Amino acid sequence: MTKLSKLNVSTPKLCVMIGVGVAGILILAEVQRRRLKSRKSIKEDYGAFIERVQLVAFPQPPPPAAPLSLSGLTFAIKDNIDVKEYVTGFGSPEWKRTHGVATKTAMVVTALLKNGATCVGKTIMDEFGLGVAGENVHYGTPSNPKLPSHIPGGSSSGSAVAVAAELVDFALGTDTAGCIRVPAAFCGVLGFRPSHGAVSTIGVLPVSQSLDSIGWLARDTSVLHRVGHVLLQIPSVEPKRTRCFVIADDLFQLCKVPKQKTVYVVTKVIEKLSGYQTPKHLNLGRYIASNVPSLKGFIEQSTIQQNGMSALRALSSVMVLLQRYEFKTNYEEWMKAVKPRLGSQVSNHIAGEVTLAPENIKVLYRVRNEMRVAMQNLLKNNGILVLPTIADPPLKLKSRKGLAAEVHDRAFALLGIAGMSGCCQAAIPFGEHDNYPISLSFIASHGTDKFLLDTVLDMYSSLQEEVSIQSSASPLPDTNGSIDASELLKEKGNAAFKGNQFNKAVSYYTEAIKLNDKATYYCNRAAAYLELGCFQQAEEDCTKAISLDKKIVKAYMRRGAARESLLFYKEALQDIRHALVLEPQNKFASVAEKRLRKLIS
């Protein structure tokens, strides 16, 4: 007998110990294997899914009947949409723990299944649908396929990522204050927010009933269009209407993307297509200020900000108040009973006190109703408003504790328009700028969803072709000329400015600049642009003036005013402080600095 066999026979305890050790090694290896498999799975699905759910499409009708309209397509759904025998998680493990399985599948999902589509899973969302970043502290943040180091946008983050990563053909989400439009923009896909109430919400957990809309995302306009026909239950044939585009010039000033890549593209495509009128231009903020009288109590008076931009900020603040009030009404009892552990952003949102008196709550709803009427009067049944979907590029992951005040204000100034009016809105990818995705939106009046979907389908290929052309184009340089003639033009511009003829002043200063690249001319033209509410042009002129003369105080002051009006508070504060360094006794700069510090805090 060998020593080993003797050992095995004579020391059974040691044998057990060896066995346990081997088993432990095997268990650790298996755990490690499962972790690697899990990580690989997360990488493969970009972290978009919170739960895999297989809902098979209804059977195809026998020939000679036509195939179902969504036959062969796959889709995913946001985790606030019911599926029978599954718990609807609402982006919160505490909610999931304290609720049972759904007894019915949401009507919107059943409609898609009946038309041939197959559901493959439920997607991650911002906790309780409160947020536009797409980050969830409990389940993780889906990885943006376009920009892996940046946020995907929310709250329908998983749905947008699943579409952008080509894991599904389309996905359902909900949009309260931009929850489909923002992730569509950040992930470079199509997003559609239908008219408020146009799609059934039965079987969908609400955030704010007055703002919620069930929407969808897709990569292909044909898919976006077909899903719309199923969910909106709209007739396939409608009378043809001439399309009338309205370009919101003031809203394009909120983002840094050159108009050559946005407005110019739309204008060029409209020129080529039949049935499209020459676009009109509008300062939408001023239009809203004039046509939504109940907003007056929310508008912050400022000697620097133009009334239009103040109205847009007021509109977005009403939207946030309405969302908080209705969310609190829906879930306050559950929150108090369960006391869930919340992510910091959600906690801050819920902690925001809504202690409005009943008569003030009525004003919130009055603003919403007036806004819908105002947009109906502007767009009627054949108008389409053109605006940026979002003002800023997606922020980097874990780069902040929350959206900076200025980024938040710019975003919600744009998102509040469709949210508060109940209009339908389509977010459309427009290529890239500085390696970030660009997204433009078309808004049509409430109830004209088919008209808007048809327009996107009709224009999309031409838009993408023009985007490709303009991405490689470069702006024409200005030319220089006679100094004497330029000074004469400057004096004419000054006289026009003093006579409140600001457009004429801009023309004179522009002619002077063509003849002589001088800091004063740019600074003077910036003053005229400020009076006209053309803040982005004013900012650009001041930047040029400063590049030519680093000590021109008025340029810093005027650029600070322009940036404040564009809601870039931190950059505005830097300009005002620079002006104070050059002129410490400047009273206007001192007042502006205090105001900006308050806005940033």
C-alpha positions in Angstrom: 0.0 0.0 0.0 1.4 3.4 -0.9 1.9 6.2 1.5 -0.9 8.1 -0.1 -3.4 5.3 0.2 -2.4 4.8 3.8 -2.9 8.5 4.4 -6.3 8.4 2.8 -7.4 5.5 4.9 -5.9 6.6 8.1 -6.8 10.3 8.1 -10.5 10.6 7.0 -10.7 14.2 8.5 -7.9 15.3 6.2 -9.7 13.8 3.3 -12.8 15.8 4.1 -10.7 19.0 4.5 -9.2 18.4 1.0 -12.6 17.8 -0.4 -14.0 21.0 1.1 -11.0 22.9 -0.2 -11.4 21.6 -3.7 -15.1 22.4 -3.6 -14.4 25.9 -2.4 -12.0 26.5 -5.3 -14.6 25.2 -7.7 -17.3 27.4 -6.2 -15.0 30.5 -6.4 -14.2 29.6 -10.0 -17.9 29.3 -10.8 -18.7 32.6 -9.1 -15.9 34.3 -11.1 -17.2 32.7 -14.3 -20.7 33.9 -13.7 -19.5 37.4 -12.9 -17.5 37.5 -16.2 -20.6 36.2 -18.0 -22.7 38.8 -16.3 -20.3 41.6 -17.3 -20.1 40.3 -20.8 -23.9 40.2 -21.0 -24.1 43.8 -19.7 -21.6 44.8 -22.3 -23.5 43.0 -25.0 -26.8 44.8 -24.2 -25.2 48.1 -23.2 -26.9 47.8 -19.8 -30.2 48.7 -21.5 -32.4 46.0 -20.0 -33.5 45.5 -16.5 -35.4 42.3 -17.3 -35.7 40.1 -20.3 -39.4 39.4 -21.2 -40.4 37.4 -24.3 -43.9 38.4 -25.5 -44.5 36.7 -28.8 -46.4 38.5 -31.6 -49.9 37.4 -32.5 -50.0 34.9 -35.4 -50.1 36.2 -39.0 -53.4 36.0 -40.8 -53.6 33.3 -43.5 -53.2 34.4 -47.2 -54.5 36.2 -49.1 -54.6 38.7 -46.2 -51.7 41.2 -46.0 -48.9 40.6 -43.4 -49.3 42.5 -40.2 -47.9 46.0 -40.3 -45.2 45.4 -37.7 -44.4 41.8 -38.7 -40.8 40.8 -37.9 -40.0 43.8 -35.8 -38.8 43.6 -32.2 -39.3 46.1 -29.4 -38.6 46.9 -25.8 -40.6 48.7 -23.2 -39.8 51.1 -20.4 -40.1 49.7 -16.8 -43.2 51.7 -16.0 -45.3 49.8 -18.5 -47.3 46.8 -17.3 -46.8 43.2 -18.5 -49.1 40.6 -17.1 -47.5 38.4 -14.4 -44.4 40.7 -14.1 -43.9 43.4 -11.5 -43.7 46.9 -13.0 -40.5 48.2 -11.3 -40.8 52.0 -12.0 -37.0 52.2 -11.9 -37.1 51.6 -8.1 -36.2 48.4 -6.2 -38.4 49.6 -3.3 -41.4 50.1 -5.5 -40.8 46.6 -7.0 -40.5 45.1 -3.5 -43.7 46.5 -2.3 -45.9 45.8 -5.3 -47.3 42.6 -6.9 -47.3 41.4 -10.4 -49.5 43.2 -13.0 -52.8 41.5 -13.7 -53.0 42.8 -17.3 -50.7 43.9 -20.1 -50.8 47.6 -21.0 -53.0 48.4 -24.0 -50.2 50.0 -25.9 -48.1 46.7 -25.7 -51.1 44.6 -26.7 -51.7 46.8 -29.7 -48.1 46.3 -30.9 -48.3 42.5 -30.4 -51.5 42.3 -32.3 -49.8 44.0 -35.2 -47.0 41.5 -35.5 -44.2 42.9 -33.3 -42.4 40.9 -30.6 -41.4 42.3 -27.2 -38.0 41.2 -25.9 -37.6 43.0 -22.6 -38.1 45.8 -20.1 -35.6 48.7 -20.1 -33.9 50.7 -17.3 -35.3 54.1 -16.6 -34.6 57.0 -14.2 -36.1 56.3 -10.8 -39.8 57.1 -10.9 -39.3 58.7 -14.3 -37.9 61.8 -12.5 -34.9 63.0 -14.4 -33.5 63.6 -17.9 -29.9 62.3 -17.3 -30.6 58.6 -17.6 -28.6 57.6 -14.5 -30.1 55.2 -12.0 -28.2 54.6 -8.8 -29.9 51.3 -8.1 -29.6 49.6 -11.5 -26.8 51.4 -13.2 -26.6 53.7 -16.2 -27.1 52.3 -19.7 -24.1 52.9 -21.9 -24.6 55.5 -24.7 -23.6 53.7 -27.9 -22.7 57.0 -29.6 -20.7 58.4 -26.6 -19.8 55.6 -24.1 -18.2 58.1 -21.6 -21.3 60.3 -21.6 -24.8 60.1 -20.2 -27.5 58.6 -22.4 -30.3 60.9 -21.3 -33.5 59.9 -19.6 -35.8 59.0 -18.2 -36.3 56.5 -21.1 -32.6 55.8 -21.1 -32.7 52.1 -21.6 -35.2 52.3 -24.4 -33.1 54.8 -26.3 -29.9 52.8 -25.8 -31.6 49.6 -26.9 -32.6 51.3 -30.2 -29.3 53.1 -30.8 -27.3 49.8 -30.1 -29.6 48.0 -32.7 -30.8 45.5 -30.0 -34.4 46.2 -31.0 -36.1 47.9 -34.0 -38.0 50.3 -31.8 -38.8 50.9 -28.1 -41.5 52.4 -26.0 -41.0 55.1 -23.4 -42.8 57.9 -21.7 -42.2 61.6 -22.0 -43.2 63.9 -19.2 -40.7 66.8 -19.3 -38.5 65.5 -22.1 -38.0 61.8 -21.2 -38.0 60.6 -24.8 -36.7 63.7 -26.6 -33.5 64.0 -24.5 -32.3 60.4 -24.8 -33.2 60.4 -28.5 -31.0 63.5 -29.0 -28.1 62.2 -26.9 -28.1 58.7 -28.5 -28.6 60.0 -32.0 -32.0 58.3 -32.8 -35.5 59.3 -33.8 -37.9 60.0 -31.0 -41.6 60.8 -31.1 -43.7 62.4 -28.4 -47.3 62.2 -29.5 -50.0 64.7 -28.7 -51.0 64.6 -25.0 -53.8 61.9 -24.6 -53.4 60.6 -28.2 -52.1 57.2 -27.0 -53.7 55.1 -24.3 -52.0 55.2 -20.9 -54.0 52.3 -19.4 -51.4 50.0 -17.8 -48.7 52.7 -17.6 -47.6 54.2 -14.2 -48.1 58.0 -14.3 -45.6 60.6 -13.3 -47.8 63.7 -14.0 -51.0 63.0 -15.9 -51.2 66.5 -17.3 -47.8 66.1 -19.0 -47.3 62.4 -19.6 -47.2 61.1 -23.1 -46.5 57.5 -24.3 -43.9 57.7 -27.1 -41.5 55.7 -29.0 -37.9 55.7 -30.5 -36.5 54.2 -33.7 -33.6 54.3 -36.1 -35.7 54.1 -39.2 -38.4 56.7 -40.2 -40.5 53.9 -41.8 -40.6 52.1 -38.5 -41.3 55.3 -36.6 -44.2 55.9 -39.0 -45.6 52.4 -38.9 -45.6 52.3 -35.1 -47.4 55.6 -35.1 -50.2 54.3 -37.3 -50.7 51.4 -34.9 -50.6 53.4 -31.6 -52.4 56.5 -32.7 -55.2 54.6 -34.6 -55.2 57.2 -37.3 -56.7 56.8 -40.8 -54.2 55.9 -43.5 -55.5 58.7 -45.9 -55.8 62.4 -45.0 -56.3 65.5 -47.2 -53.0 66.9 -48.4 -51.9 70.1 -46.8 -49.3 72.6 -47.7 -46.6 72.5 -45.0 -45.8 75.8 -43.4 -42.6 75.9 -41.4 -41.9 78.4 -38.6 -38.3 78.6 -37.4 -37.9 79.7 -33.8 -34.8 82.0 -34.2 -34.5 82.8 -30.5 -34.3 79.1 -29.5 -31.4 78.4 -31.9 -29.5 81.0 -29.9 -29.5 78.8 -26.9 -27.2 76.2 -28.5 -23.7 76.5 -29.9 -24.3 74.5 -33.1 -23.8 76.7 -36.2 -27.0 77.5 -38.1 -25.2 76.2 -41.2 -25.8 72.7 -39.7 -29.3 73.2 -38.6 -31.5 76.0 -39.9 -29.7 76.2 -43.2 -30.2 72.5 -43.8 -34.0 72.7 -43.2 -34.3 75.7 -45.4 -32.4 74.1 -48.3 -34.5 70.9 -48.1 -37.7 72.9 -48.1 -36.6 74.7 -51.2 -36.2 71.3 -53.0 -39.5 69.7 -52.0 -43.0 70.4 -53.4 -45.9 71.3 -51.2 -43.6 73.3 -48.8 -43.9 77.0 -48.2 -40.9 79.3 -47.7 -40.2 79.2 -43.9 -41.2 82.0 -41.6 -39.0 83.2 -38.8 -40.3 83.9 -35.2 -39.1 84.9 -31.8 -41.2 82.2 -30.0 -40.4 83.5 -26.5 -42.0 86.9 -27.2 -44.9 85.2 -28.9 -45.6 83.1 -25.8 -45.2 86.1 -23.5 -47.9 87.9 -25.5 -50.3 85.0 -25.9 -50.1 83.2 -22.5 -51.2 86.0 -20.1 -51.2 83.7 -17.0 -47.4 83.4 -17.3 -47.0 87.1 -16.2 -46.9 86.2 -12.5 -44.0 83.7 -13.1 -41.8 86.0 -15.3 -38.8 87.3 -13.5 -38.3 91.0 -14.4 -34.7 91.8 -15.4 -33.2 94.9 -17.0 -30.9 92.6 -19.1 -33.0 89.6 -20.1 -35.5 90.1 -22.9 -39.1 89.3 -22.2 -39.1 86.4 -24.6 -36.4 84.4 -22.8 -37.9 85.2 -19.4 -41.2 83.8 -20.7 -39.6 80.5 -21.7 -38.0 80.2 -18.3 -41.3 80.9 -16.6 -43.0 78.3 -18.8 -40.5 75.7 -17.8 -40.8 76.6 -14.1 -44.6 76.1 -14.3 -44.0 72.7 -16.0 -41.7 71.6 -13.1 -44.2 72.8 -10.5 -47.1 71.0 -12.2 -45.0 67.8 -12.4 -44.0 68.0 -8.8 -47.6 68.7 -7.6 -49.1 65.8 -9.5 -46.3 63.4 -8.6 -46.8 64.3 -5.0 -50.5 63.8 -5.2 -50.0 60.4 -6.8 -47.4 58.9 -4.6 -47.1 60.9 -1.3 -49.0 58.3 0.7 -46.7 55.4 -0.5 -43.6 57.5 0.0 -44.5 58.2 3.7 -45.4 54.6 4.4 -42.4 53.0 2.8 -39.7 55.7 3.2 -37.7 54.3 0.2 -34.0 54.9 -0.2 -33.8 57.3 -3.1 -31.0 58.5 -5.4 -29.9 62.0 -4.6 -31.4 63.6 -7.7 -34.8 62.0 -7.2 -34.6 62.8 -3.5 -33.9 66.5 -4.3 -36.8 66.5 -6.8 -39.3 65.0 -4.4 -38.0 67.2 -1.5 -38.9 70.3 -3.5 -41.9 71.6 -1.6 -45.1 72.2 -3.5 -47.1 74.3 -1.0 -49.2 76.2 -3.5 -52.6 77.5 -2.5 -55.6 76.0 -4.4 -56.0 79.2 -6.5 -52.3 79.1 -7.5 -52.6 75.5 -8.5 -55.4 76.6 -10.8 -53.0 79.0 -12.4 -50.7 76.2 -13.4 -53.5 74.5 -15.3 -54.6 77.8 -16.8 -51.1 78.3 -18.2 -51.2 74.9 -19.8 -54.6 75.5 -21.4 -53.5 79.0 -22.7 -50.3 77.5 -24.1 -52.2 74.9 -26.0 -54.5 77.6 -27.5 -51.5 79.8 -28.3 -49.7 77.0 -30.2 -52.9 76.0 -32.0 -53.3 79.6 -33.2 -49.7 79.7 -34.3 -49.5 76.4 -36.1 -53.1 75.6 -37.0 -53.4 72.3 -38.8 -50.5 72.7 -41.3 -47.7 74.5 -39.4 -44.5 73.0 -38.1 -42.3 74.7 -35.6 -38.5 74.1 -36.0 -36.3 74.2 -32.9 -33.3 72.4 -31.3 -34.3 69.3 -29.4 -31.7 70.1 -26.6 -29.3 73.0 -26.2 -26.2 71.3 -24.7 -24.3 68.1 -25.6 -24.6 65.2 -23.2 -22.5 65.6 -20.0 -19.8 63.1 -19.1 -20.8 60.2 -16.8 -20.4 61.0 -13.0 -19.2 64.5 -14.0 -21.5 66.3 -11.6 -23.9 66.0 -8.7 -26.7 67.3 -10.8 -27.4 69.4 -13.9 -25.9 72.9 -13.5 -28.6 75.6 -13.2 -27.8 77.0 -16.6 -27.8 73.7 -18.4 -31.1 72.8 -16.7 -32.6 76.2 -17.7 -31.6 75.9 -21.3 -32.9 72.3 -21.6 -36.3 73.0 -20.0 -36.7 76.3 -22.0 -36.9 74.0 -25.0 -38.6 71.0 -23.5 -41.4 72.9 -21.9 -43.0 74.0 -25.2 -44.4 70.7 -26.2 -44.8 69.6 -22.6 -47.0 72.5 -21.6 -48.9 72.7 -24.9 -49.6 69.0 -25.4 -48.3 69.3 -29.0 -46.7 66.4 -30.8 -42.9 66.6 -31.3 -40.5 64.6 -33.4 -36.7 64.6 -32.5 -34.6 64.0 -35.6 -30.8 63.3 -35.7 -28.9 65.9 -37.7 -25.3 64.5 -37.8 -22.6 65.8 -35.4 -20.9 68.9 -34.3 -17.6 68.7 -32.4 -18.1 64.9 -32.2 -21.4 65.3 -30.4 -24.8 64.3 -31.9 -27.1 67.1 -33.1 -30.8 66.8 -32.9 -33.5 69.1 -34.3 -37.2 68.9 -33.5 -40.4 69.5 -35.4 -43.5 70.4 -33.4 -47.0 70.3 -34.8 -50.2 71.3 -33.1 -52.2 69.0 -30.8 -53.9 66.2 -32.8 -51.9 66.6 -36.0 -49.7 63.6 -35.2 -50.2 61.9 -38.6 -49.3 65.1 -40.4 -46.1 65.4 -38.5 -45.1 61.7 -38.9 -45.8 62.0 -42.7 -43.7 65.1 -42.8 -40.7 63.4 -41.1 -41.0 60.4 -43.4 -41.2 62.7 -46.5 -38.2 64.9 -45.5 -35.9 62.5 -43.7 -33.7 61.2 -46.6 -33.3 64.7 -48.1 -32.4 66.1 -44.6 -29.7 63.5 -44.1 -28.3 64.1 -47.6 -28.1 67.9 -46.9 -26.6 67.3 -43.4 -23.8 65.3 -45.1 -23.2 68.1 -47.6 -23.1 70.9 -45.0 -20.9 69.0 -42.6 -18.0 69.4 -45.0 -18.8 73.0 -46.0 -16.9 76.0 -44.5 -18.2 79.6 -43.9 -17.1 82.4 -46.2 -14.6 84.8 -44.7 -15.3 88.5 -44.3 -13.3 91.0 -46.5 -11.5 94.1 -45.4 -11.5 97.6 -47.0 -11.3 101.3 -46.5 -10.9 102.8 -43.0 -12.4 106.1 -43.8 -15.6 104.7 -45.3 -15.9 102.3 -42.4 -15.8 105.1 -39.9 -18.6 106.9 -41.8 -20.7 103.8 -41.7 -20.1 103.4 -38.0 -21.3 106.9 -37.3 -24.5 106.2 -39.3 -24.9 103.1 -37.3 -24.6 105.1 -34.0 -27.2 107.6 -35.2 -29.6 104.7 -36.1 -29.0 103.1 -32.7 -29.8 106.4 -30.9 -33.0 106.6 -32.9 -34.0 103.1 -31.8 -33.6 101.8 -35.4 -31.7 98.8 -34.4 -32.0 96.7 -37.6 -30.7 99.6 -39.6 -27.9 100.1 -37.1 -26.9 96.4 -37.5 -26.8 96.9 -41.3 -24.5 99.9 -41.0 -22.2 98.2 -38.5 -22.1 95.1 -40.8 -21.0 97.2 -43.8 -18.3 98.9 -41.6 -17.0 95.5 -40.5 -16.7 94.4 -44.1 -14.4 97.3 -44.8 -12.4 97.2 -41.5 -12.1 94.5 -38.9 -12.3 96.8 -35.9 -13.2 95.8 -32.3 -15.4 98.9 -31.8 -17.6 98.0 -34.8 -18.2 94.5 -33.4 -18.9 95.8 -30.0 -21.4 98.4 -31.3 -23.2 95.8 -33.4 -23.4 93.6 -30.4 -25.3 96.4 -28.6 -27.8 96.6 -31.4 -28.2 92.8 -31.4 -28.9 92.9 -27.7 -31.7 95.3 -28.3 -33.2 93.0 -30.9 -32.9 90.0 -28.7 -30.3 88.3 -31.0 -28.2 87.2 -28.1 -26.1 84.6 -29.9 -25.0 87.1 -32.5 -24.3 89.6 -29.8 -22.1 87.1 -28.0 -20.2 86.2 -31.2 -19.6 89.9 -31.9 -18.3 90.6 -28.4 -16.0 87.5 -28.6 -14.6 88.9 -31.9 -14.2 92.4 -30.4 -12.3 90.9 -27.3 -10.0 88.9 -29.6 -9.1 92.2 -31.3 -8.8 94.3 -28.1 -8.4 92.5 -24.7 -9.2 95.7 -22.7 -12.6 96.7 -24.3 -14.8 96.7 -21.2 -18.1 97.2 -23.0 -17.5 94.0 -24.9 -17.1 92.0 -21.7 -20.2 93.7 -20.3 -22.3 93.1 -23.4 -21.1 89.5 -23.8 -22.0 88.9 -20.2 -25.5 90.3 -20.8 -25.9 88.1 -23.9 -24.7 85.0 -22.1 -27.0 85.6 -19.1 -29.9 85.9 -21.6 -28.8 82.6 -23.2 -28.8 81.1 -19.7 -25.0 80.6 -19.6 -24.6 82.0 -16.1 -21.1 80.8 -15.3 -19.6 82.2 -18.5 -21.6 85.4 -18.0 -20.1 85.8 -14.5 -16.6 85.3 -15.8 -17.2 88.2 -18.3 -18.6 90.5 -15.7 -15.7 89.8 -13.3 -13.2 90.5 -16.1 -14.9 93.8 -16.7 -14.6 94.6 -12.9 -10.8 93.8 -13.1 -10.5 96.4 -15.9 -12.9 98.8 -14.2 -13.3 98.1 -10.5 -15.7 101.0 -10.0 -18.1 99.9 -12.7 -21.5 99.9 -10.8 -23.4 98.1 -13.6 -20.8 95.2 -13.4 -21.1 95.1 -9.6 -24.9 94.7 -9.8 -24.6 92.1 -12.5 -22.1 90.1 -10.5 -24.4 89.8 -7.5 -27.3 88.8 -9.6 -25.3 86.1 -11.4 -23.9 84.7 -8.2 -27.4 84.3 -6.9 -28.6 82.6 -10.1 -25.7 80.1 -10.0 -26.2 79.3 -6.3 
